[in-house]
């Protein structure tokens, strides 16, 4: 089934930020657009606001004057739902309450034709539940745009339990015709992005709650080592702590309080205190006028080691050996079966985060995962109370000699980036195994929806078949709550041979 014809009217019900954005997307694509809101005057005000944004697009030369004038002529506020009777698609963007949405679509079904596509922009409610009471539930679908809708390319096209594949296909093709990048997914709590993204926030908050590091340091490590656009604390301040916590809580409750999605107590306290982020002037950070942004914890200058001994294969951190040599530090290679590590002149060891703690071994410093060790500008190190000062000093000096700033955090198993990426990979494998979406659509959704530097399956291929499983298995031994228990899908992936599964990640 093909996309809606451009002559087909599209209606948007709800004229808040998302409603206006979706209406603008359909309008610029070439459709006649109707705006409806239950509050008198809001549809007209929304039309005026969209018109002003069209003016700005002309100023930026992204739209011509005649195109703007034609779009304005196609935009009509509606005084009643009855004025939407001839629409081929109605997209709802009203209050995130199940009863409100169900009532709205019940009314719409008595007004529009049976072949009119009905869509919800919900981000947290069940598409199946919203459309469950409809007389023709097969034409009901989720069209989850991301804010701001005119700018962000991703649209999750969500099929409820009763959605007919032909209508889901029409919604998918229509989103693509509007210049968006659609991904198809089943109706699951959080869909793709809000389901798989939970560990990005949860693990940062967990490190903070365990006194492993402060928000500024965790954010800096996620950005400067992990390659994420923003850290978890600054991003939730931007989103709004209440909004982010509400999504987390919704996913957790929808999965019957699955421990993998447990909300953060620290974030709950932040919400209860009214510190919701930028919109209130204070969240994890102070956003008031003149407030100074706290600096990440950064180690003072230390002397690099005279040499290092490489034992075993460093795996995802293998590039470090070339960087160390380029820095003029001799590397002695030894074939050892005792592990993957660097041995420092003090006799202490330096190892990539693997889900274990420094206190379990004599004189070990762990270093965190980096998206690209050559490009990374900061590396986190983890040491315990039993780590010798000389070993820690040599480890700091080594990475500083490579041009990196160093943040020393507490003895946190899996550290910051490593545990976050491992959990994202695990949830992605679990989602695909349960039919939520394809690997390709998951990677597309996470790169475009939340700006991850790599999709989970791209990361999985880069890090190796068993890397995420091994790290989470180690974490699970140290925290047997179930939070870090690897999924069955990840277990199968880690233990499958390349011969049986080809090159699938």
C-alpha positions in Angstrom: 0.0 0.0 0.0 1.4 3.4 -1.0 1.5 6.7 0.9 -1.5 9.0 1.2 -2.1 11.2 -1.9 -1.0 14.8 -1.3 -4.6 15.9 -2.0 -5.8 14.0 1.0 -6.6 16.2 4.0 -4.7 15.4 7.2 -6.0 16.4 10.6 -4.1 17.0 13.9 -6.0 16.9 17.1 -4.2 18.7 19.9 -2.2 21.9 19.2 0.6 21.8 21.7 4.2 21.6 20.7 4.0 18.2 19.2 0.7 18.8 17.5 2.0 21.9 15.9 5.1 20.2 14.8 3.3 17.3 13.2 0.9 19.6 11.5 3.9 21.6 10.1 5.5 18.4 8.7 2.3 17.3 6.9 1.7 20.9 5.7 5.2 21.3 4.2 4.9 17.9 2.6 1.9 19.3 0.6 -1.2 18.1 2.4 -4.3 20.2 3.3 -4.1 20.3 7.1 -6.9 20.8 9.7 -6.1 21.7 13.3 -8.5 21.0 16.1 -8.3 21.6 19.9 -11.0 21.3 22.5 -10.0 24.7 24.0 -11.6 27.5 21.9 -9.1 29.7 20.1 -6.1 27.4 20.4 -6.4 26.0 16.9 -6.3 29.5 15.5 -3.4 30.4 17.7 -1.6 27.3 16.6 -2.2 28.1 12.9 -0.7 31.5 13.5 2.3 30.0 15.2 2.9 27.6 12.4 2.6 30.5 9.9 5.3 32.3 11.8 7.6 29.3 11.6 7.0 29.1 7.9 8.1 32.8 7.7 11.3 31.8 9.4 11.9 29.0 7.0 11.6 31.5 4.1 14.1 33.7 5.9 16.5 30.8 6.1 15.9 29.9 2.5 14.5 26.5 3.3 11.2 27.4 1.8 10.3 29.9 -1.0 7.7 32.6 -0.6 5.2 31.0 -3.0 5.6 27.7 -1.2 4.9 29.4 2.2 1.8 31.1 0.8 0.5 27.9 -0.6 1.1 26.1 2.7 -0.7 28.8 4.6 -3.7 28.5 2.3 -3.9 24.7 3.0 -3.9 25.2 6.8 -7.3 25.5 8.4 -8.4 25.6 12.1 -11.5 23.5 12.8 -14.1 24.5 15.2 -15.6 21.0 15.7 -14.5 17.4 15.2 -17.2 17.2 12.5 -15.1 19.4 10.3 -12.6 16.5 10.0 -15.1 14.2 8.3 -13.3 14.1 5.0 -9.8 13.6 6.3 -7.8 10.5 5.2 -5.5 10.6 8.3 -6.1 12.0 11.8 -3.2 12.2 14.2 -3.8 12.7 17.9 -1.4 14.6 20.1 -3.5 15.3 23.2 -2.9 14.6 27.0 -1.1 11.4 27.8 -4.1 9.8 29.5 -5.6 6.6 28.2 -9.2 7.5 28.9 -8.9 10.9 27.2 -7.4 9.3 24.0 -10.0 6.4 24.0 -12.9 8.9 24.2 -11.4 11.0 21.4 -11.0 8.2 19.0 -14.4 6.8 19.9 -15.9 10.2 18.8 -13.7 10.3 15.7 -14.8 6.9 14.5 -18.4 8.1 14.3 -17.3 11.0 12.1 -14.6 9.9 9.7 -14.9 7.2 7.0 -14.0 3.6 7.7 -10.9 3.9 5.5 -9.5 6.9 7.4 -6.3 6.1 9.1 -6.3 6.9 12.8 -3.0 7.5 14.6 -1.8 8.4 18.0 1.5 10.1 18.8 1.7 8.6 22.3 5.1 8.0 23.7 4.2 5.9 26.7 0.7 4.4 26.4 -0.2 1.2 24.7 -1.4 1.6 21.1 -3.4 -1.6 21.5 -5.2 -0.2 24.6 -6.0 3.1 23.0 -7.5 1.5 19.9 -8.9 -1.6 21.7 -12.5 -0.3 21.9 -12.7 0.9 18.2 -15.2 -0.6 15.8 -12.5 -0.8 13.2 -9.3 -1.3 15.2 -7.3 -2.5 12.2 -6.9 1.0 10.9 -5.4 2.3 14.2 -1.6 2.8 14.4 1.0 4.6 16.4 2.9 7.4 14.7 5.5 8.5 17.3 7.3 11.6 16.2 10.2 13.0 18.2 10.4 16.6 19.4 10.9 18.9 17.6 8.9 17.0 14.9 9.9 19.3 12.0 13.6 18.8 12.7 14.1 15.2 14.0 13.8 12.6 11.3 12.7 9.6 13.2 9.1 8.3 13.3 8.3 5.0 15.1 5.4 3.4 13.3 3.8 1.2 16.0 1.4 -1.7 15.2 -1.0 -2.5 17.9 -2.2 -6.1 18.5 -5.2 -5.5 16.1 -3.5 -3.2 13.5 -3.9 -4.4 10.0 -0.5 -4.7 8.1 -1.9 -2.7 5.1 -2.7 0.3 7.3 0.6 0.1 9.1 2.3 0.0 5.7 0.4 3.1 4.6 1.4 5.0 7.7 5.0 3.9 7.2 5.0 5.0 3.6 3.3 8.3 4.4 5.9 9.1 7.0 8.6 8.4 4.5 6.9 10.6 1.9 6.9 13.4 4.4 10.7 13.2 4.4 11.0 11.3 7.7 12.9 8.1 8.5 10.2 5.6 9.7 11.0 2.4 11.6 8.4 -0.3 12.2 7.9 -1.7 15.6 5.4 -3.8 17.6 3.4 -2.3 20.5 5.7 -2.8 23.4 6.3 -0.5 26.5 8.5 2.4 25.3 8.4 1.1 21.7 12.1 1.0 20.4 13.8 4.2 21.7 12.3 4.6 25.1 12.7 1.0 25.9 16.3 0.5 24.8 17.5 4.0 26.1 16.6 3.3 29.7 20.1 2.1 30.7 21.7 5.3 29.5 20.0 7.2 32.3 19.7 4.3 34.8 23.4 3.4 34.9 24.6 7.0 35.2 22.2 7.5 38.1 23.3 4.2 39.7 27.0 5.2 39.6 26.0 8.5 41.2 23.9 6.8 43.9 26.7 4.5 44.8 29.0 7.5 45.3 31.1 6.4 42.3 31.3 9.9 40.8 29.5 13.2 40.6 27.1 14.2 37.8 29.6 16.5 36.0 32.3 13.8 35.9 29.8 11.1 34.7 28.5 13.4 32.0 32.0 14.2 30.9 33.0 10.6 30.6 29.9 9.7 28.6 30.6 12.5 26.2 34.4 12.5 26.0 35.0 8.8 26.2 31.7 7.2 25.2 31.0 9.5 22.3 27.5 10.4 23.4 26.2 13.9 22.4 25.2 14.7 26.0 25.6 13.1 29.4 22.7 11.6 31.2 22.4 14.3 33.8 22.5 17.3 31.4 20.2 15.5 29.0 17.5 14.9 31.6 17.8 18.5 32.8 17.1 19.5 29.2 14.2 17.0 28.8 12.7 17.7 32.2 13.3 15.4 35.2 9.5 14.9 35.6 9.1 14.0 31.9 12.1 11.6 31.9 11.2 10.0 35.2 7.6 9.6 34.0 8.7 7.7 30.9 11.0 5.4 33.0 8.2 4.7 35.5 5.7 4.0 32.7 8.1 1.5 31.1 8.8 -0.1 34.5 5.2 -0.5 35.4 4.2 -1.7 31.9 6.8 -4.5 32.3 5.3 -5.5 35.6 8.0 -3.7 37.6 10.9 -5.6 35.8 14.0 -4.8 37.8 15.9 -3.9 34.6 13.8 -0.8 34.3 13.6 0.3 38.0 13.4 4.1 38.3 16.1 6.0 40.2 15.4 7.1 43.8 17.8 10.0 43.4 15.8 11.2 40.4 12.5 10.7 42.3 13.8 13.0 45.1 14.8 15.6 42.5 11.3 15.6 41.1 9.7 15.8 44.5 11.8 18.8 45.3 10.6 20.6 42.2 14.1 20.7 40.6 12.9 19.7 37.2 15.9 21.0 35.1 16.2 23.9 32.9 12.5 24.8 32.9 12.6 25.4 36.7 16.2 26.8 36.8 17.6 23.9 38.7 17.9 20.1 38.2 21.0 18.1 38.6 22.7 21.4 37.7 22.0 25.0 38.6 20.7 26.8 35.5 20.1 30.1 37.2 21.5 33.3 35.7 25.2 33.5 36.3 25.5 29.9 37.7 28.8 28.3 36.9 28.8 24.8 35.4 30.6 22.4 37.7 33.8 20.9 36.3 34.4 17.2 36.1 36.9 15.7 38.4 40.2 15.7 36.6 43.5 14.2 37.9 46.6 16.4 38.2 49.6 15.9 36.0 51.6 12.7 36.7 54.7 11.1 35.2 54.1 8.4 32.6 55.5 5.0 33.2 58.9 4.1 31.7 57.4 1.2 29.9 54.4 -1.1 29.9 54.1 -4.9 29.4 51.2 -6.1 27.3 49.9 -9.5 28.4 47.1 -11.1 26.3 44.7 -9.5 23.9 43.2 -6.1 25.0 40.2 -6.7 22.8 38.1 -3.5 22.3 41.1 -1.5 23.7 43.7 -3.0 21.4 44.3 0.4 19.7 45.8 1.6 22.9 49.0 -0.3 22.2 49.6 1.8 19.0 48.9 5.0 20.9 51.3 4.1 23.7 54.1 3.4 21.2 53.3 6.7 19.3 53.7 8.5 22.7 57.2 7.1 22.9 56.5 4.7 25.7 58.1 1.2 25.1 55.6 -1.7 25.0 56.9 -5.2 25.8 54.7 -7.9 24.4 54.4 -11.1 26.3 52.2 -14.1 25.4 50.3 -14.8 28.5 47.1 -16.8 29.1 46.4 -15.2 32.4 44.3 -12.3 31.1 44.1 -9.2 29.0 46.0 -6.4 30.7 48.9 -4.0 30.8 51.5 -4.5 33.5 53.1 -1.3 34.9 56.7 -0.9 36.2 55.3 -0.9 39.8 54.0 -4.4 39.1 50.4 -3.2 39.2 48.0 -4.0 36.4 45.8 -2.0 34.1 42.7 -3.7 32.6 39.7 -2.8 30.6 36.5 -2.6 32.7 35.0 -6.1 32.8 32.3 -6.0 35.5 34.6 -6.9 38.3 35.9 -4.7 41.1 39.4 -3.5 41.8 39.1 -4.7 45.4 38.9 -8.3 44.3 42.5 -8.2 42.9 45.8 -7.0 44.2 46.8 -3.7 42.7 44.6 -3.4 39.7 43.4 -0.2 38.0 40.5 -0.5 35.6 40.0 1.8 32.6 36.6 2.5 31.0 35.4 1.6 27.5 35.9 4.3 24.8 34.0 4.6 21.5 37.4 5.4 19.9 40.5 5.5 22.0 42.3 7.6 19.6 39.6 10.3 19.4 38.6 10.1 23.1 39.7 13.2 25.1 38.9 11.7 28.6 39.4 8.3 30.2 37.9 7.2 33.5 40.0 5.0 35.8 38.7 3.0 38.7 40.7 2.0 41.7 40.0 0.6 45.2 41.4 1.4 48.6 43.9 -1.4 48.1 45.4 0.0 44.9 48.9 1.2 45.5 49.3 5.0 45.0 52.3 4.3 42.6 50.2 2.0 40.4 47.4 4.6 40.2 49.9 7.4 39.5 51.5 5.4 36.7 48.1 4.6 35.2 47.1 8.3 35.3 50.4 9.3 33.7 50.1 6.8 31.0 46.7 8.1 29.7 47.8 11.7 30.2 50.8 10.9 27.9 48.3 9.8 25.3 46.7 13.3 25.4 43.7 12.3 27.6 42.3 14.0 30.6 41.8 11.4 33.4 38.9 11.1 35.8 39.4 8.7 38.7 36.1 7.3 40.0 35.2 4.9 42.8 35.5 1.1 42.6 32.5 0.7 40.4 32.2 -2.6 38.5 31.7 -2.0 34.8 32.5 1.7 35.4 30.4 4.2 33.4 30.6 3.7 29.6 31.2 0.0 29.6 28.2 -1.0 31.8 25.9 1.5 29.9 26.8 0.2 26.5 26.6 -3.5 27.6 23.0 -3.0 29.0 21.9 -1.1 25.8 23.2 -4.0 23.7 21.4 -6.5 25.9 18.0 -4.7 25.7 18.4 -4.4 22.0 19.1 -8.1 21.5 16.1 -8.9 23.8 13.8 -6.6 21.9 14.7 -8.1 18.5 14.3 -11.7 19.8 10.8 -10.8 21.0 9.8 -9.4 17.7 9.7 -5.7 18.6 11.7 -4.6 15.6 14.5 -5.6 13.2 18.2 -5.1 14.1 18.4 -2.5 11.3 15.4 -0.5 12.6 16.8 -0.7 16.2 20.1 0.8 15.1 18.4 3.4 13.0 16.0 4.4 15.8 18.8 4.7 18.4 21.0 6.8 16.2 18.3 9.1 15.0 16.0 9.2 18.0 18.6 9.8 20.7 21.7 10.6 18.7 23.7 7.6 19.9 27.1 7.5 18.1 26.5 3.9 17.1 23.4 1.6 17.0 23.4 -1.2 19.6 24.1 -3.9 17.0 26.9 -1.8 15.4 28.4 -1.6 18.9 27.9 -5.3 19.4 29.8 -6.2 16.2 32.6 -3.8 17.1 33.1 -5.0 20.6 32.8 -8.7 19.8 30.2 -11.4 20.1 30.7 -12.2 23.8 31.8 -8.9 25.3 28.5 -7.5 26.5 27.4 -10.9 27.9 30.7 -11.5 29.8 30.6 -8.0 31.4 26.9 -8.3 32.4 27.5 -11.8 33.7 30.2 -10.5 36.0 28.0 -7.6 37.1 25.2 -10.1 37.8 27.4 -12.1 40.1 28.1 -9.0 42.1 24.6 -7.7 42.1 22.2 -10.7 41.9 19.1 -8.6 41.9 18.4 -9.4 38.3 19.1 -5.9 37.0 22.3 -7.1 35.2 21.2 -10.6 34.4 22.0 -11.1 30.6 18.9 -11.9 28.5 18.4 -15.3 27.0 18.8 -13.6 23.6 22.2 -12.2 24.5 23.3 -15.5 26.0 22.4 -17.3 22.7 24.2 -14.6 20.7 27.4 -14.9 22.9 27.5 -18.7 22.7 26.5 -19.1 19.0 29.2 -20.0 16.5 29.9 -17.7 13.5 29.3 -20.8 11.4 25.7 -21.3 12.7 24.8 -17.6 12.7 26.9 -16.1 9.9 27.9 -12.5 10.6 24.7 -11.4 12.3 25.5 -9.3 15.4 
